[in-house]
Amino acid sequence: MADWYRIAPDGRITLTLHIQPGAKKTECARLHGEALKIRLAAPPVDGKANEALLRFVADRLQLPKSAVILKSGQTSRHKVVEVSGAAPEAVAALLAG
């Protein structure tokens, strides 16, 4: 298992992410320490980057947006996101791959 995600006993998956807002396009990048780096095209203004991040993760994992919750890091580049209803293999393959 990668360091950037953890699986809780109830099946929820916690993602540790490093966000780069204002990028040319939204995409997964490489590992950044113990976090997965995600570039977001959205600017870090009025929560737009956070919204874009949750939408991007939900779309990549083919989940409803309500299954992805920002747990911490509302105003930081370092964010913790919780995902419900995704298989760990899907998280590793679709986000990191």
C-alpha positions in Angstrom: 0.0 0.0 0.0 1.2 3.5 -0.8 1.8 6.0 2.0 -0.5 8.6 0.5 -3.7 6.6 1.2 -5.0 4.7 4.1 -7.9 2.3 4.4 -10.1 2.4 7.5 -11.7 -0.7 8.9 -15.1 0.5 7.7 -13.8 0.7 4.1 -13.4 4.5 3.9 -10.2 5.6 2.3 -8.2 8.6 3.4 -6.1 10.4 0.8 -3.2 12.6 1.6 -2.8 15.1 -1.2 -0.5 18.0 -2.1 -2.4 20.5 -4.4 -1.0 22.8 -7.0 -3.8 25.2 -7.9 -3.7 27.4 -11.0 -2.0 24.8 -13.2 -2.5 24.6 -17.0 -4.6 21.4 -16.6 -6.1 19.3 -13.9 -4.1 16.0 -13.5 -2.4 13.7 -11.1 1.3 14.3 -10.9 4.0 12.4 -9.0 4.4 11.7 -5.3 5.3 14.8 -3.2 6.8 13.4 0.0 4.1 11.1 1.5 1.3 12.8 -0.5 0.0 12.5 -4.1 0.4 15.7 -6.0 -2.6 16.9 -8.0 -2.4 19.8 -10.3 -5.7 21.8 -10.6 -6.6 24.2 -13.3 -8.9 26.1 -10.9 -7.6 29.1 -9.0 -7.2 29.1 -5.2 -10.0 31.7 -4.9 -13.3 31.4 -3.0 -13.0 27.6 -2.6 -12.9 27.0 -6.4 -9.8 24.8 -6.1 -11.4 22.7 -3.3 -14.5 22.2 -5.4 -12.4 21.2 -8.4 -10.4 18.8 -6.4 -13.5 17.0 -5.0 -15.1 16.8 -8.4 -11.8 15.6 -10.0 -11.4 12.8 -7.4 -15.0 11.7 -7.7 -14.8 11.7 -11.5 -11.6 9.7 -11.6 -13.0 7.1 -9.2 -16.5 7.1 -10.9 -18.2 8.0 -7.7 -20.8 10.6 -6.9 -19.3 13.9 -5.6 -21.1 13.2 -2.2 -18.7 10.2 -1.7 -15.7 12.6 -1.5 -15.2 14.8 1.5 -12.5 17.4 2.3 -11.5 16.5 5.9 -8.8 19.0 6.4 -6.7 21.6 4.5 -9.4 24.0 3.4 -6.9 26.8 2.9 -3.7 24.8 2.6 -2.0 23.0 -0.3 -1.8 19.9 2.0 -5.2 18.3 2.0 -6.8 15.2 3.5 -9.7 13.8 1.5 -12.0 10.9 2.6 -13.5 8.7 -0.1 -16.4 6.3 0.5 -17.4 3.4 -1.8 -14.2 3.0 -3.8 -12.1 -0.1 -3.9 -8.5 0.4 -2.7 -7.2 -1.0 -6.0 -9.3 1.6 -7.9 -7.8 4.4 -5.8 -4.2 3.3 -6.5 -4.8 2.7 -10.2 -7.0 5.6 -11.2 -5.4 8.3 -9.2 -1.7 7.4 -9.2 -1.7 5.6 -12.6 
